[in-house]
C-alpha cells in the first residue's frame, strides 16, 4: 500500500520510519539518488502510520518481498526484476491518467531526469482511446 499510494521504491517504503510521517507527508531520506523528498499522503494514512509499526525499531513495515513475490507469481505475471516495482509504475500511470503533470510526477518519484519519468508515465490502452473522444475535432462536432 505504501508503494502504490506514494510511488515510493520498495526499499524506501520498507525503511520508512514512524518519525518520517508528519505534516500530511511521508518524508523519504535514504533514496536511490541520495536526495530526500516528501510526498503528500491522506490524513487517514498518516493516522494509521502513527498507530502501527514494528516495536522498538520505529520502522513501519516488515519486508514484504517474499509475500509479494508469491502473490505475484500466483497471478501469472512474468516481468523479471519488476515484481514490487510494478506498483511504482502503476502509481505513475494512474497519476497521469487522473490528470497529473509530468513535472509533478518527476518530483514525486524522485527522478533526476524527465527521461526516466517518461518511462513510468505510460497510459492504459483504454485511456489512450479516450483521446479520440476528447480531441478538439470530436468536441466541436466536426465529425458528428
N, C-alpha and C positions, 0 to 999 in steps of 0.2 A: 504494500500500500504506500509506503514512503517513497518508493522509486517511481511508481506510476503517478503518484499525487504531486510530486515535486520536480520530476525529471532528473533526480539525482542519480549518480552512478551507484551501483550496488555497494561498493566498498565505502562510499561516502555515507550512504544511508545506514549501513551496519555499524559504522563508527560514530554515528550521531549520539551526542551526549544530551542528557536531560537539560543541562545548563545552556545548551545551544538553541533551545526553543524559547523564544520570548519576543514580545512586541509584535505578535502575529506573523512571525517569520521563523524559518529554520535557517540557522547560520552554519554553513559548511566551511570548515577551516583547513582540513587536510585534503585538498583536492588534487586531481591528477596534474594540473598545470601550476600547482603551488600558489594559487590565488584564492583568497577567501571570497565567498559570495553568500548572499542571503536571498531566500525565496519566500514569497508570501504563502501562508498556509491558512486554511479556515480556522476560525476561533475554536470550533469543536475539536479539531485535530490537535491544536495547542493544548487544550484542556485535557484530552486523553493522554497526550505525551507526558504531561506533568504528573499524571497519576500512575503511569506504568513505568516499566524499566527493569533492568536487571539489578537485583540487590547488590549493593556495595560498589559496583563498577561505575555507575552513573550512565552507562550505555543504555539506550532504549531497546535495542534488538539483539537477539542471538543471530548467528549466521543462518541464513535461510537457503544457502546454495544447494545443499543436498535435497532438501524437501522440494524446492522449486524444480530441481533437475528431474526428480521422479515424476512430478505432475506434468512437467513439460513433455517428457518422453511418452507418458501415458496418452497424451493428447495427439501424439503422432507428429509433432513438429520436428523438422530436420534442418536446423540452421546452426551448424557447428560454430562454437565460440560466441554465440549470441543469446544464450539462454536467458539470463536475467536482463541483459542489455536490451532485449526486445521491448521491455517495459519502458525504457527510456525513449526508444523510438516511438512507441505508442503514445506516450505523453506528448512528444513533439508533434506528431501527426494530428492528434486531437486538438492541441493548442492552435495549430494553424487552421484546421478546418472550422474551428469555432470563431475565427476572425482575428487571431493573434498576429502580431507582426514579427517579421524575421529578426529584426534587431533586438526585440524583447526576448525572443527565443534564444538568441545568442547569449544574452546576459543570464537567463535562467539556467541554461545548460552549462555555462561557464566555459564556452569555447573561446579560443583566441582568434579564430578566423571565421568569416562568414561562409567560406567554402565548406568547412566542416559542418556548420549548422545546416547548410543546404542539403547535405546528405540525410539529415534527420527529418527534413520538412516535407517528406513525401506524403501525398494525399491518397485517400481511398479512391478506387475507380468510380464508385457512385458519386463521390464528391466532385470528381473531375467532370462527370457527365452533367452535373448541375450548371456548369459553365455555359452550356447551350441555352438553358432556360434563363440564365441571368445576364446574358450578353446584352449590350445596348440594342442590338437589332431585334432580339426577341422581345425586349421590354417595350420597344416603340411600336410593335405590331407590324413591322415591315413585311414579315413573312407569315402573318396570321391568316 
